[in-house]
Amino acid sequence: ALAGMLNSAEQAQNASNSAVGQMLDGSGDVHDAMIALQRAELTLQLTVQVRNKLVQAYQDIMRMPV
C-alpha cells in the first residue's frame, strides 16, 4: 500500500512538472498548473503522514513489554 502511495505521489509530481512546463510554453493554463501543484503537494503530505503513523506504530509495538 505504501509503495502505491509513493507511486501516486511520484505521478502527481510528474504531472505538476508537465503542467508547469506547458504553462511556460504558453500551451497550458495557469489554473491547471496551480491545481496540479496543489494536488502533488497534498499527495506528498498524505504520504508523509501515513509513513509517520506507520513508524509510530512500529515504535509503539517495539516498546511493548513481552
C-alpha atoms as a printed R data frame, in Angstrom:
   type eleno elety resid chain resno      x      y       z
1  ATOM     1    CA   ALA     A     1  0.000  0.000   0.000
2  ATOM     2    CA   LEU     A     2  2.860  2.352   0.839
3  ATOM     3    CA   ALA     A     3  4.522  1.605  -2.499
4  ATOM     4    CA   GLY     A     4  1.277  2.516  -4.239
5  ATOM     5    CA   MET     A     5  1.137  5.799  -2.378
6  ATOM     6    CA   LEU     A     6  4.736  6.546  -3.337
7  ATOM     7    CA   ASN     A     7  3.943  5.834  -6.984
8  ATOM     8    CA   SER     A     8  0.903  8.078  -6.766
9  ATOM     9    CA   ALA     A     9  2.982 10.886  -5.250
10 ATOM    10    CA   GLU     A    10  5.580 10.488  -7.996
11 ATOM    11    CA   GLN     A    11  2.917 10.562 -10.714
12 ATOM    12    CA   ALA     A    12  1.377 13.703  -9.203
13 ATOM    13    CA   GLN     A    13  4.817 15.341  -9.137
14 ATOM    14    CA   ASN     A    14  5.433 14.407 -12.778
15 ATOM    15    CA   ALA     A    15  2.010 15.758 -13.754
16 ATOM    16    CA   SER     A    16  2.691 19.036 -11.984
17 ATOM    17    CA   ASN     A    17  6.067 19.364 -13.704
18 ATOM    18    CA   SER     A    18  4.383 18.735 -17.032
19 ATOM    19    CA   ALA     A    19  1.635 21.279 -16.318
20 ATOM    20    CA   VAL     A    20  4.160 23.947 -15.313
21 ATOM    21    CA   GLY     A    21  6.183 23.231 -18.458
22 ATOM    22    CA   GLN     A    22  3.075 23.623 -20.595
23 ATOM    23    CA   MET     A    23  2.221 26.856 -18.808
24 ATOM    24    CA   LEU     A    24  5.677 28.238 -19.544
25 ATOM    25    CA   ASP     A    25  5.384 27.206 -23.212
26 ATOM    26    CA   GLY     A    26  2.072 29.014 -23.450
27 ATOM    27    CA   SER     A    27  0.188 25.860 -24.359
28 ATOM    28    CA   GLY     A    28 -1.143 25.301 -20.827
29 ATOM    29    CA   ASP     A    29 -3.302 27.212 -18.400
30 ATOM    30    CA   VAL     A    30 -2.078 28.805 -15.169
31 ATOM    31    CA   HIS     A    31 -5.040 27.345 -13.281
32 ATOM    32    CA   ASP     A    32 -4.263 23.821 -14.424
33 ATOM    33    CA   ALA     A    33 -0.648 24.228 -13.322
34 ATOM    34    CA   MET     A    34 -1.671 25.510  -9.883
35 ATOM    35    CA   ILE     A    35 -4.173 22.691  -9.421
36 ATOM    36    CA   ALA     A    36 -1.539 20.123 -10.411
37 ATOM    37    CA   LEU     A    37  0.964 21.677  -7.974
38 ATOM    38    CA   GLN     A    38 -1.558 21.625  -5.119
39 ATOM    39    CA   ARG     A    39 -2.513 18.026  -5.901
40 ATOM    40    CA   ALA     A    40  1.156 16.995  -5.836
41 ATOM    41    CA   GLU     A    41  1.712 18.811  -2.540
42 ATOM    42    CA   LEU     A    42 -1.329 17.224  -0.885
43 ATOM    43    CA   THR     A    43 -0.390 13.768  -2.135
44 ATOM    44    CA   LEU     A    44  3.107 14.173  -0.737
45 ATOM    45    CA   GLN     A    45  1.778 15.424   2.611
46 ATOM    46    CA   LEU     A    46 -0.597 12.450   2.843
47 ATOM    47    CA   THR     A    47  2.205 10.024   2.044
48 ATOM    48    CA   VAL     A    48  4.464 11.561   4.693
49 ATOM    49    CA   GLN     A    49  1.709 11.440   7.315
50 ATOM    50    CA   VAL     A    50  0.956  7.773   6.576
51 ATOM    51    CA   ARG     A    51  4.654  6.970   6.817
52 ATOM    52    CA   ASN     A    52  4.877  8.822  10.135
53 ATOM    53    CA   LYS     A    53  1.921  6.842  11.506
54 ATOM    54    CA   LEU     A    54  3.473  3.566  10.390
55 ATOM    55    CA   VAL     A    55  6.790  4.432  12.038
56 ATOM    56    CA   GLN     A    56  4.991  5.475  15.222
57 ATOM    57    CA   ALA     A    57  3.000  2.222  15.280
58 ATOM    58    CA   TYR     A    58  6.185  0.202  14.794
59 ATOM    59    CA   GLN     A    59  7.906  2.082  17.628
60 ATOM    60    CA   ASP     A    60  4.908  1.555  19.916
61 ATOM    61    CA   ILE     A    61  4.930 -2.164  19.194
62 ATOM    62    CA   MET     A    62  8.670 -2.397  19.843
63 ATOM    63    CA   ARG     A    63  8.227 -0.677  23.228
64 ATOM    64    CA   MET     A    64  5.583 -3.142  24.415
65 ATOM    65    CA   PRO     A    65  6.723 -5.495  27.171
66 ATOM    66    CA   VAL     A    66  6.669 -9.145  26.228
